[in-house]
């Protein structure tokens, strides 16, 4: 890995902890105006100071994100079908030159292992990695499994290992039972997807269990921007990822911040933010 690649990776994964809190707001590329994200500019702005990286499409970035932001951007570069069609039928939609023009520190695409388009997805991942290597651009493989496959360690492990073997520099997948086996079998950093909206306490437990299972961070969207208190929620997630907070400590922090009690929203001194 050359200097440029390492530099871009360190922009996402904080060198102090080796972990990342990514804010995913790319749902509109196939879902349209997702609940809670109808007005992306208003939603994203207050969350950006608390995110290690923003995961989005070029359209959302250009039109809804202040270019003076210091938040690194990981650009989704795949798409094609809407939520009304076969989701695995994706192609590369954004060029590497465009990612460089937009000052991205990474590009991401989905692969649907076990789907009818599995082969094309994985070949496209290889092509994206080949091009990205020329530019020193890390590639995030966003894994999904076919409709008939369960989201368990066997199949998610299969997806993650294939993505890493093809050359992805880090992988996004779902948390599952025996998640540590997925991490052990994946020789690149693994970040977890938040998935569907959960009650805040459950989402923080999910984050905590994933970190304990070896995850290098989260790439979370709906469980942050659909929260009743999005800023409080992303700060609580950060406490889990970067400050070794337990799920209970993080939830207590969330509740204190949600009530506007900043002065009591503190973790033990040994777990102060780095």
C-alpha positions as CSV (number, residue, x, y, z in Angstrom):
1,X,0.0,0.0,0.0
2,X,1.6,3.3,-1.1
3,X,1.6,6.6,0.8
4,X,-1.5,8.0,-0.8
5,X,-3.5,4.9,-0.1
6,X,-2.4,4.9,3.5
7,X,-3.1,8.6,3.9
8,X,-6.6,8.2,2.6
9,X,-7.3,5.1,4.9
10,X,-6.0,7.1,7.9
11,X,-8.5,9.9,7.1
12,X,-11.3,7.4,7.7
13,X,-9.8,5.2,10.4
14,X,-8.6,7.5,13.2
15,X,-4.9,6.7,13.9
16,X,-5.5,7.1,17.6
17,X,-7.9,4.2,17.8
18,X,-7.7,2.5,14.4
19,X,-11.5,2.7,14.2
20,X,-14.1,4.8,12.3
21,X,-17.5,6.2,12.7
22,X,-18.9,6.6,9.1
23,X,-22.2,8.4,8.5
24,X,-24.0,6.7,5.7
25,X,-26.5,8.9,3.8
26,X,-26.4,7.2,0.4
27,X,-29.8,5.5,0.7
28,X,-31.5,7.8,-1.9
29,X,-29.5,6.3,-4.8
30,X,-32.0,3.4,-4.8
31,X,-34.7,4.3,-2.2
32,X,-35.4,7.9,-3.2
33,X,-36.3,10.3,-0.3
34,X,-35.7,8.0,2.6
35,X,-37.5,8.7,5.8
36,X,-35.5,11.1,7.9
37,X,-33.3,12.1,4.9
38,X,-35.9,14.0,2.9
39,X,-33.9,17.2,3.3
40,X,-30.3,15.9,3.3
41,X,-28.6,19.4,3.8
42,X,-30.5,20.0,7.0
43,X,-29.8,16.5,8.3
44,X,-26.1,16.1,7.4
45,X,-24.8,19.5,8.5
46,X,-25.1,19.1,12.3
47,X,-23.9,15.5,12.2
48,X,-20.7,16.1,10.1
49,X,-18.6,17.4,13.0
50,X,-19.1,14.1,14.8
51,X,-18.4,11.7,11.8
52,X,-15.0,10.4,10.8
53,X,-16.2,10.1,7.3
54,X,-19.4,10.7,5.2
55,X,-20.6,8.0,2.9
56,X,-22.7,9.5,0.1
57,X,-23.3,9.8,-3.6
58,X,-21.8,12.5,-5.8
59,X,-25.2,14.2,-6.3
60,X,-25.9,14.5,-2.6
61,X,-22.3,15.7,-2.0
62,X,-22.5,18.4,-4.6
63,X,-25.9,19.7,-3.7
64,X,-26.3,19.2,0.0
65,X,-22.8,19.3,1.7
66,X,-20.9,22.5,2.4
67,X,-17.6,22.2,0.4
68,X,-15.8,23.8,3.4
69,X,-16.4,20.8,5.5
70,X,-13.4,19.0,6.9
71,X,-15.2,15.6,7.0
72,X,-13.6,13.1,4.6
73,X,-15.9,11.6,2.0
74,X,-16.2,8.0,0.8
75,X,-18.1,8.1,-2.4
76,X,-20.6,5.5,-3.5
77,X,-19.9,4.7,-7.1
78,X,-22.3,1.9,-7.9
79,X,-26.0,2.0,-8.7
80,X,-28.6,1.3,-11.4
81,X,-31.8,-0.3,-10.1
82,X,-34.3,1.3,-7.8
83,X,-36.0,-0.3,-4.9
84,X,-38.7,-1.4,-7.3
85,X,-36.3,-3.7,-9.3
86,X,-33.6,-6.3,-8.7
87,X,-31.1,-4.6,-6.5
88,X,-28.2,-6.7,-7.4
89,X,-28.3,-5.5,-11.0
90,X,-25.8,-2.7,-10.3
91,X,-23.0,-1.2,-12.4
92,X,-20.3,1.3,-11.8
93,X,-21.9,4.7,-12.1
94,X,-19.2,7.2,-11.1
95,X,-15.7,7.4,-12.5
96,X,-12.4,7.4,-10.5
97,X,-11.6,10.8,-12.0
98,X,-14.8,12.1,-10.6
99,X,-14.0,10.7,-7.1
100,X,-10.6,12.4,-7.3
101,X,-12.2,15.7,-8.4
102,X,-14.5,15.5,-5.4
103,X,-11.6,15.0,-3.1
104,X,-12.9,11.6,-1.9
105,X,-10.8,9.5,0.4
106,X,-12.4,6.3,-0.8
107,X,-15.0,4.8,-3.1
108,X,-17.6,2.2,-2.3
109,X,-19.8,-0.3,-4.3
110,X,-22.2,-3.1,-3.4
111,X,-21.7,-6.8,-4.1
112,X,-24.6,-9.2,-3.8
113,X,-23.1,-12.7,-3.2
114,X,-25.6,-15.4,-4.0
115,X,-27.7,-13.2,-6.2
116,X,-28.4,-13.8,-9.9
117,X,-25.8,-11.0,-10.7
118,X,-23.1,-12.3,-8.4
119,X,-20.5,-12.9,-11.0
120,X,-20.9,-9.4,-12.6
121,X,-20.9,-7.7,-9.2
122,X,-17.6,-9.4,-8.2
123,X,-16.0,-8.8,-11.6
124,X,-16.9,-5.1,-11.4
125,X,-15.4,-5.0,-7.9
126,X,-12.1,-6.3,-9.4
127,X,-12.2,-3.7,-12.1
128,X,-12.9,-0.9,-9.6
129,X,-10.0,-2.1,-7.4
130,X,-7.7,-2.2,-10.5
131,X,-8.5,1.4,-11.3
132,X,-8.4,2.6,-7.7
133,X,-4.9,1.2,-7.3
134,X,-3.7,3.5,-10.0
135,X,-5.0,6.5,-8.1
136,X,-4.2,5.4,-4.5
137,X,-7.9,5.2,-3.7
138,X,-9.2,2.7,-1.1
139,X,-12.2,0.6,-2.1
140,X,-15.0,-0.2,0.3
141,X,-17.0,-3.4,-0.6
142,X,-20.5,-3.1,0.7
143,X,-21.6,-6.7,1.1
144,X,-25.1,-8.2,0.8
145,X,-26.3,-11.7,0.4
146,X,-28.9,-13.2,-2.0
147,X,-32.6,-13.3,-0.9
148,X,-32.4,-17.0,-0.2
149,X,-29.3,-16.7,2.0
150,X,-29.4,-15.9,5.7
151,X,-27.4,-13.1,7.2
152,X,-25.3,-15.5,9.3
153,X,-21.6,-15.9,9.8
154,X,-21.3,-18.5,7.1
155,X,-22.7,-16.4,4.3
156,X,-21.6,-13.0,5.5
157,X,-18.1,-14.5,6.0
158,X,-18.3,-15.8,2.5
159,X,-19.1,-12.3,1.1
160,X,-16.4,-10.5,3.2
161,X,-13.7,-13.0,2.3
162,X,-14.5,-12.8,-1.4
163,X,-14.4,-9.0,-1.3
164,X,-11.1,-9.0,0.5
165,X,-9.6,-11.6,-1.9
166,X,-10.7,-9.6,-4.9
167,X,-8.8,-6.6,-3.4
168,X,-11.2,-4.4,-1.4
169,X,-9.3,-2.4,1.2
170,X,-12.1,-2.6,3.7
171,X,-15.5,-4.2,3.9
172,X,-19.0,-3.3,5.2
173,X,-21.3,-6.0,6.4
174,X,-24.0,-6.9,8.9
175,X,-23.5,-7.9,12.5
176,X,-24.6,-11.5,13.2
177,X,-24.2,-14.3,15.7
178,X,-20.5,-15.5,15.8
179,X,-19.5,-12.2,14.1
180,X,-15.9,-12.7,15.3
181,X,-15.6,-15.6,12.8
182,X,-16.5,-13.2,10.0
183,X,-13.8,-10.8,11.2
184,X,-11.2,-13.5,11.6
185,X,-11.8,-14.8,8.1
186,X,-11.5,-11.3,6.5
187,X,-7.9,-10.0,6.2
188,X,-9.0,-6.3,5.9
189,X,-10.9,-4.0,8.3
190,X,-14.6,-4.7,8.7
191,X,-17.1,-2.1,9.5
192,X,-20.7,-2.9,10.3
193,X,-23.9,-1.6,8.7
194,X,-26.5,-0.3,11.1
195,X,-29.4,-1.8,9.0
196,X,-33.0,-0.9,9.8
197,X,-33.9,1.5,12.5
198,X,-33.7,0.1,16.0
199,X,-34.5,1.6,19.4
200,X,-31.4,3.6,20.4
201,X,-30.4,1.2,23.2
202,X,-30.5,-1.8,20.8
203,X,-28.5,0.1,18.2
204,X,-25.8,0.9,20.8
205,X,-25.8,-2.7,21.9
206,X,-25.3,-3.7,18.3
207,X,-22.4,-1.3,17.9
208,X,-20.8,-2.5,21.2
209,X,-21.1,-6.2,20.3
210,X,-19.6,-5.5,16.9
211,X,-16.6,-3.7,18.3
212,X,-16.2,-6.4,20.9
213,X,-16.3,-8.9,18.0
214,X,-13.5,-7.2,16.2
215,X,-15.2,-4.7,14.0
216,X,-13.1,-1.6,13.0
217,X,-16.0,0.7,13.2
218,X,-19.5,1.4,11.9
219,X,-21.0,2.8,8.8
220,X,-24.4,3.8,10.2
221,X,-27.2,5.8,8.7
222,X,-30.8,5.2,9.7
223,X,-30.0,4.4,13.3
224,X,-28.5,7.9,13.5
225,X,-30.5,10.2,11.2
226,X,-33.8,8.6,12.0
227,X,-33.2,8.9,15.7
228,X,-35.3,11.4,17.6
229,X,-32.0,13.0,18.6
230,X,-29.5,12.4,15.8
231,X,-26.5,14.3,17.2
232,X,-26.9,12.7,20.6
233,X,-27.0,9.3,18.9
234,X,-23.9,9.8,16.8
235,X,-22.0,11.0,19.8
236,X,-23.1,7.9,21.8
237,X,-22.0,5.7,18.9
238,X,-18.6,7.5,18.9
239,X,-18.3,6.7,22.6
240,X,-18.6,3.0,21.9
241,X,-16.3,3.0,18.9
242,X,-13.5,5.4,20.1
243,X,-13.9,5.6,23.9
244,X,-14.5,1.9,24.9
245,X,-17.9,2.8,26.4
246,X,-20.2,0.0,27.2
247,X,-23.6,0.0,25.6
248,X,-25.2,1.1,28.9
249,X,-22.7,4.0,29.3
250,X,-23.3,5.1,25.7
251,X,-27.1,5.0,26.2
252,X,-26.8,7.0,29.4
253,X,-24.7,9.5,27.4
254,X,-27.4,9.6,24.7
255,X,-30.1,10.3,27.2
256,X,-28.2,13.0,28.9
257,X,-27.4,14.7,25.6
258,X,-30.9,14.3,24.4
259,X,-32.1,16.1,27.5
260,X,-29.7,18.9,26.8
261,X,-27.7,18.0,29.9
262,X,-24.2,18.4,28.3
263,X,-22.6,19.0,31.7
264,X,-23.5,15.5,33.0
265,X,-23.0,13.8,29.7
266,X,-19.6,12.5,30.6
267,X,-17.9,9.1,30.5
268,X,-15.4,8.0,33.1
269,X,-12.2,10.0,32.8
270,X,-10.3,7.0,31.6
271,X,-12.5,7.0,28.5
272,X,-12.4,10.6,27.5
273,X,-12.5,11.1,23.7
274,X,-9.2,11.1,22.0
